[in-house]
Amino acid sequence: MKMSGNTILITGGGSGIGRALAHRLHDMGNHVIVAGRKLGALEQTIAGRERMAAITLDVEDSAAIKAFAAQVKAEHPGLNILINNAGIMRPENLTAARDLSDAEATVVTNLLGPIRLTDAFIDHLAAQEDAVIVNVSSALAFVPLPATPTYSATKAAIHFYTLALRQQLKGKVEVIELVPPGVQTELQPGQSKQEGFLPLDAFIDEVLGLLQRQPTPAEICVERAGFLRNAEAEGRFDKTLEMLSAL
């Protein structure tokens, strides 16, 4: 992945990992477009920065994604990197019949959103030099957090979708998976202040260090994420799942 001179679209760019990545990639000499539901948050991300743009997007709306993609391609024809970062994480109790709205919103945002965005931009990206798609999964794709079952399932699906996408786009578009551990963001309320989660700046530092390796690793897995990523291979999957259940 080329680290400067790109035009990069980042979904979920109004906060957390998306905002931090947008700032750091912009500092490295890239034009960055951030997208998300809340215009105010996006405007805070781009405030005082040239070569940054903000466009609202509701990834739950398939028609809106098509209109959004048309706008981005018209206004930023040099777009060559798509980072599918937007996601939601909500606790769910599966022990009795329930309202499924949280589960359904999680599937649409975390799984259908990246699939639809990739489809909306794939022809454009395939025609660009140095084109890259980055899909943000999670360490919970490899050992689920029982309290957030649909979130974990969607991230496992993104992992396998990314593997298949990489094979189909080989030689056309570089495909990278970013595997965050628990990071101090507001993915869940209060998470940004909880001890035990990786500080956001430390996470971004490590991610950018890995992205700058040549060749760029197909999977960007920071050290903290390795505990879950490698649990099955190291023969401790069941113990790790029990540990997460206790949380």
C-alpha positions in Angstrom: 0.0 0.0 0.0 1.4 3.4 -1.0 1.4 5.6 2.1 1.1 9.1 0.5 -0.4 10.8 -2.5 -3.6 8.8 -2.3 -7.2 9.8 -2.2 -8.8 7.8 0.7 -12.4 7.3 1.7 -12.9 6.3 5.3 -16.4 5.4 6.6 -17.1 5.9 10.3 -14.8 8.9 10.1 -16.6 11.0 12.7 -15.0 9.4 15.7 -12.8 6.7 17.1 -10.6 4.6 14.9 -12.0 6.3 11.7 -11.2 9.8 12.9 -7.7 8.9 14.2 -6.8 7.1 10.9 -8.1 10.0 8.9 -5.9 12.5 10.7 -2.8 10.4 10.6 -3.2 9.4 6.9 -3.9 13.1 6.1 -0.7 14.1 8.0 1.2 11.6 5.7 0.2 13.6 2.6 -3.1 12.0 1.5 -6.4 13.6 0.5 -9.0 12.1 2.9 -12.7 11.9 2.6 -14.6 11.0 5.8 -18.1 9.6 5.8 -20.7 8.9 8.5 -24.2 9.7 9.7 -23.5 12.8 11.7 -22.3 15.8 9.7 -21.3 17.7 12.9 -18.9 15.0 13.9 -17.4 14.8 10.4 -16.9 18.5 10.4 -15.0 18.2 13.6 -12.8 15.6 12.0 -11.9 17.8 9.1 -11.8 21.2 10.9 -8.7 23.3 10.0 -7.4 20.7 7.6 -7.0 21.2 3.8 -7.3 18.2 1.5 -10.0 16.8 3.7 -13.8 16.5 2.9 -16.8 15.3 4.8 -19.9 13.6 3.2 -22.8 12.2 5.2 -23.7 8.6 4.6 -26.2 6.2 6.2 -24.7 2.7 5.5 -28.1 1.1 6.4 -29.7 2.7 3.3 -28.7 0.8 0.1 -30.1 3.6 -2.2 -28.1 6.2 -0.3 -24.9 4.2 -0.8 -25.4 4.3 -4.6 -26.0 8.1 -4.5 -23.1 8.6 -2.2 -20.7 6.6 -4.4 -21.8 8.6 -7.4 -21.1 11.9 -5.6 -17.7 10.7 -4.3 -16.6 9.6 -7.7 -17.7 12.9 -9.3 -16.1 15.1 -6.7 -13.0 13.0 -6.0 -12.2 11.1 -9.3 -8.7 10.2 -8.0 -10.2 8.0 -5.2 -8.0 4.9 -5.0 -8.4 3.6 -1.4 -11.6 2.6 0.4 -11.5 1.9 4.1 -14.6 0.1 5.3 -14.5 1.1 9.0 -18.0 2.0 10.1 -19.5 -0.4 12.6 -21.8 -0.7 15.6 -21.5 -3.0 18.7 -24.6 -3.7 20.9 -25.1 -6.2 23.7 -27.8 -8.8 23.2 -29.5 -11.3 25.5 -30.3 -14.5 23.5 -31.9 -16.4 26.3 -35.5 -15.4 25.5 -37.5 -14.0 22.5 -36.6 -10.4 22.0 -36.7 -7.3 19.7 -34.3 -8.1 16.9 -33.8 -4.5 15.8 -30.3 -4.3 17.3 -29.2 -7.5 15.7 -30.6 -6.5 12.3 -29.0 -3.1 12.4 -25.7 -4.7 13.3 -25.9 -7.0 10.3 -26.8 -4.2 7.9 -24.1 -1.8 9.2 -21.2 -4.1 9.8 -21.7 -6.6 7.0 -24.0 -5.4 4.3 -22.5 -1.9 4.5 -19.0 -2.9 3.5 -20.4 -5.3 0.8 -22.5 -2.6 -0.7 -19.8 0.0 -0.6 -17.3 -2.3 -2.1 -19.8 -3.1 -4.9 -20.5 0.6 -5.5 -16.8 1.5 -5.9 -15.2 -1.7 -7.3 -15.3 -0.7 -11.0 -13.8 2.7 -10.2 -11.1 1.2 -8.0 -10.2 -1.5 -10.4 -9.3 1.2 -13.0 -7.1 3.1 -10.5 -3.4 2.7 -9.9 -2.3 1.7 -6.4 -5.9 0.8 -5.5 -6.6 -0.7 -2.1 -9.6 -1.9 -0.1 -9.2 -2.1 3.7 -11.9 -3.9 5.6 -11.9 -3.5 9.4 -12.9 -6.7 11.2 -12.1 -7.4 14.8 -10.2 -9.8 17.1 -13.7 -10.9 18.1 -14.0 -12.4 14.6 -11.8 -15.2 15.9 -13.2 -15.8 19.4 -16.7 -14.3 19.9 -17.6 -12.1 22.9 -20.8 -13.9 24.0 -22.4 -10.6 25.2 -22.2 -9.2 21.6 -23.0 -12.2 19.5 -24.2 -10.5 16.3 -21.3 -8.1 16.3 -18.9 -11.0 16.6 -20.7 -12.9 13.9 -20.6 -10.0 11.5 -16.9 -9.5 12.1 -16.2 -13.2 11.4 -18.2 -12.8 8.2 -16.1 -9.7 7.2 -12.9 -11.8 7.8 -14.0 -14.5 5.4 -15.5 -12.0 2.9 -12.2 -10.2 2.8 -10.3 -13.5 2.2 -12.5 -14.2 -0.8 -12.4 -10.6 -2.1 -8.6 -10.7 -2.0 -8.5 -13.8 -4.1 -11.0 -12.5 -6.7 -9.2 -9.1 -6.9 -5.6 -10.5 -7.0 -3.6 -8.4 -9.5 -6.3 -5.7 -9.7 -6.9 -4.2 -6.2 -4.9 -4.8 -3.0 -7.2 -6.1 -0.2 -6.1 -5.6 3.4 -7.9 -6.7 6.6 -7.4 -4.6 9.7 -8.0 -6.6 13.0 -8.4 -4.3 16.0 -8.4 -5.6 19.6 -10.4 -3.7 22.2 -9.4 -0.1 21.7 -10.2 3.0 23.8 -13.0 4.4 21.7 -16.7 4.9 22.2 -17.7 1.8 20.2 -19.6 1.0 23.5 -20.4 3.7 26.0 -17.6 4.4 28.4 -15.1 2.2 26.5 -12.8 5.1 25.8 -12.0 5.4 29.5 -11.8 1.7 30.5 -8.5 0.2 31.5 -7.5 -2.9 29.7 -8.4 -1.5 26.3 -5.5 -0.4 24.0 -5.1 3.4 23.9 -6.2 4.7 20.5 -3.0 6.5 19.7 -0.9 3.4 20.5 -3.2 1.4 18.2 -2.9 3.8 15.3 0.9 4.0 15.8 1.2 0.2 15.5 -1.2 0.0 12.5 0.7 2.6 10.5 3.9 0.9 11.3 2.6 -2.4 9.9 1.0 -0.7 6.8 4.4 0.8 5.9 6.1 -2.6 5.7 7.1 -3.8 2.3 5.3 -5.8 1.1 2.2 -4.6 3.1 0.8 -7.5 5.2 -2.5 -8.7 3.9 -3.7 -8.8 7.6 -2.9 -5.9 9.9 -3.1 -7.5 13.3 -1.5 -5.6 16.1 0.2 -7.4 18.9 -2.7 -7.0 21.4 -5.1 -8.6 18.9 -3.0 -11.7 18.6 -4.3 -13.2 21.8 -7.7 -13.8 20.2 -6.5 -14.1 16.6 -4.2 -17.0 17.5 -6.3 -18.7 20.2 -7.5 -21.6 18.1 -4.1 -22.3 16.5 -2.5 -22.3 19.9 -5.0 -24.7 21.4 -6.7 -22.4 23.9 -9.9 -21.4 22.1 -12.3 -22.9 24.7 -10.4 -21.3 27.6 -10.4 -18.0 25.8 -14.1 -18.2 25.1 -14.8 -18.9 28.8 -12.7 -15.9 29.7 -14.7 -13.7 27.4 -17.9 -15.1 28.8 -16.9 -14.0 32.3 -16.6 -10.5 31.1 
